[in-house]
Amino acid sequence: MRPGLSGIAAWCLALIVWAAAGCLQAASVRFSTVVIDAGHGGKDGGSVKNHLIEKKLCLDVARRVESGLKSSGLKTTMTRRSDSFVELEQRARMANRVPASIFVSIHFNSSRRSGISGTEVYYRSALGKVIASAISRSFKARVAVGSRGVLYGDFKVLRETKMPAVLVECGYISNKKEALRCADPAHRQKLADAIVKGLLAVRSR
């Protein structure tokens, strides 16, 4: 039976949505520099759980990500290199001055529900979602922790940066088992490697 006009329109719309989703999945992002934002710092310690301080973990993973990206031939800029406090607006301004760049903010999570674990990657723009999806896939392939997926987030560092940007939550330190993993430098290296591989997977060549 020949479909009616409404049926044809619905079919065409579904085809367009499917094609757009496929293009987004396969999309690449043009950048030569990664602005690496180690969350918190200085007077802002972030979450403090299970004998771990978030700001220290963030800086450690950020440095490891920087090393991995430089080894792959990419330029990097860090919003902080020491235990210093940097306002969110200043982080965004620093990033916005870097041409041909993307922005990656690194954090560790916490919840009152101590059973929650896993990584999360947040985005606010379409290209940000491409990057977030690639990092999430890389986590699933390379890090033996649960992934809570890719999520939309209206965080200030995502809202005020002009380039494609993501915020990476590397795990819940409020979960005792995950906190033990995050305390291990070898695990933090795996997290950093996964972030690097995810970024390289979407880079235009």
C-alpha positions as CSV (number, residue, x, y, z in Angstrom):
1,M,0.0,0.0,0.0
2,R,1.3,3.4,-0.9
3,P,1.9,5.5,2.2
4,G,0.1,8.8,2.6
5,L,1.7,12.2,2.6
6,S,2.0,12.2,6.4
7,G,3.6,8.8,6.3
8,I,6.2,9.9,3.7
9,A,6.9,13.1,5.7
10,A,7.5,11.1,8.9
11,W,9.7,8.6,7.0
12,C,11.8,11.5,5.5
13,L,12.1,13.2,8.9
14,A,13.3,9.9,10.5
15,L,15.9,9.5,7.7
16,I,17.2,13.0,8.2
17,V,17.5,12.6,11.9
18,W,19.3,9.2,11.4
19,A,21.7,10.8,8.9
20,A,22.4,13.8,11.2
21,A,23.1,11.5,14.1
22,G,25.5,9.5,12.0
23,C,27.3,12.6,10.9
24,L,27.6,13.9,14.4
25,Q,29.0,10.6,15.6
26,A,31.6,10.6,12.8
27,A,32.3,14.3,13.1
28,S,35.8,15.6,13.6
29,V,36.8,18.8,15.4
30,R,39.5,21.2,14.2
31,F,42.0,22.1,16.9
32,S,45.7,22.4,17.4
33,T,45.7,23.3,21.2
34,V,43.9,21.8,24.1
35,V,43.2,24.1,27.1
36,I,43.4,21.8,30.1
37,D,41.5,23.0,33.1
38,A,42.4,21.3,36.4
39,G,39.3,21.8,38.5
40,H,39.3,23.7,41.8
41,G,42.6,24.7,43.5
42,G,43.9,26.8,46.3
43,K,41.2,27.7,48.8
44,D,38.7,25.7,46.7
45,G,39.5,22.1,47.5
46,G,36.5,20.6,45.8
47,S,35.1,17.4,47.2
48,V,37.0,15.9,50.1
49,K,36.0,12.2,50.6
50,N,37.6,9.0,51.8
51,H,40.9,10.8,52.5
52,L,41.1,12.2,49.0
53,I,41.0,15.9,48.0
54,E,39.6,16.6,44.6
55,K,41.8,19.5,43.7
56,K,44.9,17.4,44.0
57,L,43.5,14.6,41.8
58,C,42.4,17.1,39.2
59,L,45.8,18.6,38.9
60,D,47.5,15.2,38.8
61,V,45.3,13.9,35.9
62,A,45.5,17.3,34.1
63,R,49.3,17.0,34.1
64,R,49.1,13.4,32.8
65,V,46.8,14.5,30.0
66,E,49.1,17.3,29.1
67,S,52.0,14.9,28.8
68,G,50.0,12.5,26.7
69,L,48.8,15.3,24.3
70,K,52.3,16.7,23.9
71,S,53.7,13.3,23.1
72,S,51.0,13.1,20.3
73,G,52.2,16.5,18.8
74,L,49.4,18.7,20.2
75,K,49.9,22.0,22.0
76,T,48.5,22.5,25.4
77,T,47.7,25.3,27.8
78,M,46.9,24.8,31.5
79,T,44.6,27.1,33.5
80,R,46.6,26.2,36.6
81,R,49.8,24.4,37.2
82,S,50.0,24.6,40.9
83,D,47.7,24.6,43.9
84,S,46.3,28.0,43.1
85,F,42.8,29.4,43.1
86,V,41.5,30.6,39.7
87,E,38.1,32.1,39.2
88,L,35.8,30.3,36.8
89,E,35.5,33.5,34.7
90,Q,39.2,33.8,34.5
91,R,39.5,30.2,33.3
92,A,37.1,30.9,30.5
93,R,38.9,34.1,29.6
94,M,42.3,32.3,29.5
95,A,40.8,29.7,27.2
96,N,39.1,32.2,24.9
97,R,42.5,33.8,24.1
98,V,43.9,30.6,22.7
99,P,43.2,30.2,18.9
100,A,42.2,26.9,17.3
101,S,41.6,25.3,20.7
102,I,39.2,23.1,22.6
103,F,38.6,23.2,26.4
104,V,38.7,20.2,28.7
105,S,37.9,20.7,32.4
106,I,38.9,17.8,34.7
107,H,37.1,16.9,37.9
108,F,36.2,14.1,40.3
109,N,32.7,13.6,41.5
110,S,30.9,13.2,44.9
111,S,27.4,12.3,46.0
112,R,25.5,11.7,49.2
113,R,24.6,8.3,47.8
114,S,27.9,6.5,48.3
115,G,26.9,3.6,46.0
116,I,27.1,5.8,42.9
117,S,30.3,5.3,40.8
118,G,31.5,5.8,37.3
119,T,32.7,8.5,34.9
120,E,30.6,11.2,33.3
121,V,31.4,13.7,30.5
122,Y,29.4,16.9,30.2
123,Y,28.9,19.1,27.1
124,R,26.9,22.2,26.2
125,S,27.3,22.5,22.4
126,A,27.0,20.2,19.4
127,L,30.8,19.9,18.9
128,G,31.2,19.6,22.7
129,K,28.9,16.6,22.5
130,V,31.1,15.0,19.8
131,I,34.2,15.4,22.1
132,A,32.3,14.2,25.2
133,S,31.0,11.1,23.3
134,A,34.5,10.2,22.1
135,I,36.0,10.5,25.6
136,S,33.1,8.5,27.1
137,R,33.7,5.7,24.5
138,S,37.4,5.8,25.4
139,F,36.7,5.4,29.1
140,K,34.5,2.4,28.4
141,A,37.2,0.8,26.2
142,R,40.2,1.5,28.4
143,V,39.2,2.0,32.1
144,A,37.7,-0.7,34.2
145,V,35.0,1.5,35.8
146,G,31.4,2.0,35.0
147,S,30.5,4.9,32.7
148,R,27.4,7.0,33.5
149,G,27.6,8.4,29.9
150,V,27.4,11.7,28.3
151,L,25.3,14.5,29.8
152,Y,24.3,18.1,29.0
153,G,25.6,20.5,31.6
154,D,25.2,24.3,31.9
155,F,28.4,24.8,33.9
156,K,29.9,28.2,33.8
157,V,33.2,27.0,32.2
158,L,31.1,25.4,29.4
159,R,28.8,28.4,29.0
160,E,31.5,31.1,28.9
161,T,34.1,29.3,26.7
162,K,33.7,30.1,23.0
163,M,35.4,26.9,21.7
164,P,34.1,23.3,21.9
165,A,34.3,22.4,25.6
166,V,33.7,19.5,27.9
167,L,33.8,18.8,31.6
168,V,35.1,15.4,32.6
169,E,34.1,13.8,35.9
170,C,36.7,11.0,36.4
171,G,34.9,9.1,39.1
172,Y,33.1,9.3,42.4
173,I,35.5,9.6,45.3
174,S,32.4,9.4,47.7
175,N,32.3,5.7,46.7
176,K,34.9,3.8,48.8
177,K,35.9,1.3,46.1
178,E,36.2,4.0,43.4
179,A,38.1,6.2,45.9
180,L,40.7,3.4,46.3
181,R,41.1,3.3,42.5
182,C,41.4,7.0,42.2
183,A,44.1,7.1,44.9
184,D,46.2,4.8,42.7
185,P,48.5,6.7,40.3
186,A,48.3,3.8,37.8
187,H,44.5,4.3,37.6
188,R,44.8,8.0,37.2
189,Q,47.2,7.4,34.3
190,K,44.6,5.1,32.7
191,L,42.0,7.9,33.1
192,A,44.4,10.4,31.5
193,D,45.3,8.1,28.6
194,A,41.6,7.5,27.9
195,I,41.0,11.3,27.8
196,V,43.9,11.7,25.4
197,K,42.8,8.9,23.1
198,G,39.2,10.3,23.0
199,L,40.5,13.7,22.0
200,L,42.7,12.3,19.3
201,A,39.8,10.2,17.9
202,V,37.9,13.4,17.0
203,R,40.7,15.6,15.8
204,S,40.7,16.7,12.2
205,R,44.0,15.8,10.5
